[in-house]
């Protein structure tokens, strides 16, 4: 599994790309079972009405991190052959060996509460390529990973460093301008994967559906990340991406 030239161009211009049907179905089922086994008892798997609003402390989301280092979870996302092949195509073969994924990130149905605005952010920890994998279907309006296309190119020069989170005085102004742009909600089916650049503005979408959005997340990093993460932004933002530069 590799990306076509057109897909690489789309990723470079927009900062994200959706690939369909990559994840292993048996491992996705195991992840769903694991999540439901750990969910608070008031969430009944067979009764969707109990999923609305989730539990008091959740604020519509729950990041279930505990199984992130399980071997089967690594096989599901960080070590999936198709996803690893794409990451190596974009970044080269010198990738760190993943020790854990972020976990299972969920967005609960909001029911009939008034719609709220969607706020974007840029992640603060250093990495190169983010991956969001859906382990269950995510319909339109179902809390899908939401991105601001092209914002990675806008945000890249507003940081003092290439990968760590050290924004310049222009960052907030740029963020406010990006917020005025139309975001794109990435919906899809179980097994679909969203690839995204580390400076891309994004958010968890609001879930107006009748199901819990369940996704697994992982960050690909090159082995020299610590050595270069605090260096100033390079004039070529794709310096560390040989697959995008066409090398």
C-alpha positions in Angstrom: 0.0 0.0 0.0 1.5 3.3 -1.1 0.2 6.7 -2.0 -0.3 7.8 -5.6 1.4 11.1 -6.8 -2.0 12.8 -6.8 -2.6 11.7 -3.2 0.8 13.1 -2.1 0.0 16.4 -3.9 -3.4 16.5 -2.0 -1.7 15.8 1.3 1.0 18.5 0.7 -1.6 21.1 -0.2 -4.3 20.3 2.3 -2.3 18.7 5.2 -4.4 15.6 5.5 -5.6 12.6 3.5 -8.2 10.0 4.0 -7.4 6.4 3.1 -10.3 3.9 3.1 -10.5 0.4 4.6 -7.0 0.0 6.0 -7.5 -1.4 9.5 -7.8 -5.1 10.5 -11.5 -6.0 11.1 -10.7 -8.5 13.9 -8.5 -6.0 15.8 -11.1 -3.3 15.4 -13.7 -5.6 17.0 -11.3 -6.3 19.8 -10.7 -2.6 20.4 -14.5 -2.0 20.5 -15.0 -4.8 23.0 -12.1 -3.5 25.1 -13.6 0.0 25.1 -17.1 -1.1 26.1 -15.7 -3.4 28.8 -14.0 -0.3 30.4 -16.9 2.1 29.9 -18.8 3.3 32.9 -21.7 1.1 33.8 -24.3 3.8 33.0 -23.3 3.4 29.3 -25.2 0.3 28.1 -23.9 -1.0 24.9 -27.3 -2.2 23.6 -29.2 1.0 24.6 -28.1 4.1 22.6 -30.1 6.5 24.7 -27.6 5.9 27.5 -24.8 7.2 25.3 -26.1 10.7 25.0 -23.8 13.1 27.0 -21.9 10.2 28.4 -20.9 10.8 32.0 -20.7 14.0 34.0 -16.9 14.5 33.8 -16.5 13.6 30.1 -17.5 16.9 28.5 -18.7 14.9 25.4 -15.4 13.1 25.0 -13.4 10.3 26.6 -9.7 9.4 25.9 -9.3 5.8 27.0 -5.5 5.6 27.1 -4.9 2.5 29.2 -4.7 -0.2 26.4 -2.4 2.0 24.2 0.7 -0.2 24.8 -1.0 -3.6 24.3 0.6 -5.6 21.5 -2.7 -6.0 19.7 -3.3 -2.2 19.8 0.1 -1.6 18.3 -0.7 -4.1 15.6 -4.0 -2.3 14.9 -2.4 1.0 14.1 1.3 1.7 14.8 2.5 -1.5 13.3 -0.2 -2.1 10.6 1.8 -2.9 7.5 -0.2 -0.7 5.1 -0.1 2.3 7.4 3.6 1.9 8.2 4.4 1.6 4.4 2.6 5.0 3.8 4.5 6.6 6.7 7.8 5.3 5.4 6.9 6.5 1.9 6.3 10.1 3.2 9.0 10.3 5.9 11.6 7.7 5.0 12.5 4.4 6.7 14.2 6.1 9.7 11.1 6.0 12.0 11.0 5.5 15.7 9.6 2.1 16.9 6.3 2.9 18.5 5.9 1.8 22.1 2.2 2.8 22.4 -0.6 4.6 20.6 -2.5 7.4 22.2 -5.5 5.2 22.9 -9.1 5.0 22.0 -10.6 8.5 21.6 -14.4 8.8 21.8 -16.9 11.5 21.1 -20.4 11.0 22.6 -23.7 11.9 21.0 -24.9 15.4 22.1 -28.6 14.7 21.8 -30.8 17.8 21.4 -28.5 20.4 23.0 -28.0 23.6 21.0 -25.2 23.4 18.4 -21.8 24.8 19.6 -19.0 26.4 17.6 -16.0 24.3 16.7 -12.6 25.6 17.8 -9.4 24.5 16.2 -6.0 23.9 17.8 -2.5 22.7 16.8 -1.1 19.8 18.9 1.7 20.8 21.4 3.8 17.7 21.5 6.5 17.1 18.8 5.8 14.5 16.0 5.7 14.3 12.3 2.7 12.5 10.9 -0.6 11.9 12.8 -2.9 9.0 12.1 -6.5 8.7 13.2 -8.1 5.3 12.6 -11.9 4.8 12.9 -12.7 1.5 14.6 -16.5 2.0 14.0 -18.5 3.8 11.4 -18.5 7.7 11.6 -21.5 9.2 9.7 -21.6 12.8 8.6 -22.2 14.9 11.8 -21.0 12.0 13.9 -18.0 13.6 15.6 -15.5 12.9 12.9 -11.9 14.3 13.0 -12.3 17.8 11.7 -9.6 19.7 9.9 -8.9 23.1 8.4 -7.4 22.3 5.0 -4.2 24.0 4.2 -3.8 25.4 7.7 -0.5 23.5 8.2 1.1 25.8 5.6 -0.3 28.9 7.4 0.7 27.8 10.9 4.2 26.4 10.0 6.0 29.8 10.0 4.2 31.0 13.1 6.4 28.9 15.3 9.9 29.5 16.5 10.8 25.8 16.1 10.1 23.0 13.5 8.3 20.6 15.8 8.1 21.8 19.4 5.3 24.1 20.5 6.9 27.6 20.7 4.5 30.0 18.9 5.5 33.4 17.8 3.5 36.6 18.5 1.7 36.0 15.2 0.3 32.6 16.2 -2.9 33.8 17.8 -3.7 36.2 15.0 -3.3 33.4 12.4 -5.4 31.1 14.5 -8.2 33.6 14.6 -8.0 34.0 10.9 -8.0 30.2 10.3 -11.1 29.9 12.6 -13.0 32.0 10.0 -12.4 29.4 7.3 -14.6 26.5 6.6 -13.4 23.2 8.3 -13.8 19.7 6.8 -15.2 16.9 8.9 -13.6 13.5 8.0 -16.4 11.0 8.2 -16.2 7.4 7.0 -16.5 3.7 7.9 -14.8 1.4 10.2 -11.2 0.8 8.9 -10.8 4.3 7.4 -7.7 6.3 8.3 -7.0 10.0 8.3 -3.3 11.0 7.8 -2.4 14.5 8.9 0.5 17.0 9.2 1.7 17.9 12.7 0.9 21.7 12.2 -2.6 21.1 10.8 -5.4 22.9 12.7 -7.9 20.3 13.8 -10.6 19.4 16.3 -12.9 16.6 17.3 -16.2 17.3 15.6 -19.5 17.6 17.4 -21.5 14.3 17.4 -25.1 14.9 16.3 -25.5 11.2 15.5 -26.9 8.3 17.5 -23.7 6.5 18.0 -20.3 6.9 19.8 -17.5 8.0 17.6 -14.6 5.6 18.3 -11.1 6.2 16.9 -7.5 5.2 17.7 -4.7 7.7 17.3 -0.9 7.4 16.7 2.0 9.8 16.0 4.8 8.8 13.6 8.2 10.3 14.6 11.6 10.1 12.9 14.5 8.9 14.9 16.2 12.3 14.8 13.1 14.2 16.1 14.7 15.3 19.4 17.8 16.6 17.6 15.8 18.8 15.2 12.6 19.6 17.0 13.9 23.0 18.4 15.6 24.2 15.3 14.0 27.2 13.5 11.5 26.4 10.8 13.2 25.6 7.5 12.3 27.6 4.4 11.3 24.2 3.0 8.7 22.8 5.4 9.0 19.4 3.7 12.7 19.1 4.5 12.1 16.0 6.6 9.6 14.5 4.2 11.5 12.8 1.3 8.3 11.3 -0.1 6.7 14.7 -0.5 9.8 16.3 -1.9 10.0 13.5 -4.5 13.3 12.1 -3.4 
